[in-house]
């Protein structure tokens, strides 16, 4: 029984992380500053955000420090690309990190709702 409950919690957390990743992308593209973000968006930024979201979904536990570590890890990969300025990369990484609080509050809401239904 304890094993089944533990695996359900893991599934809830994984599903919530995926939902948060989608929410974050939607917020960035369609939120209050969405028009500005869409205008400034470059293809490498989309790829970087997708990689961050992928790693978020794979994470066993998604916390603030874990999220920042994911962003840092993905950012390191993009430093070696020639067509990306260090300034643009730093701004994009900072932008992703800035949205953690919004994503964390969404995670709490979704997790609480799923627990209430279970």
Beta strands, then each sheet from edge to edge (+ up, - down):
end
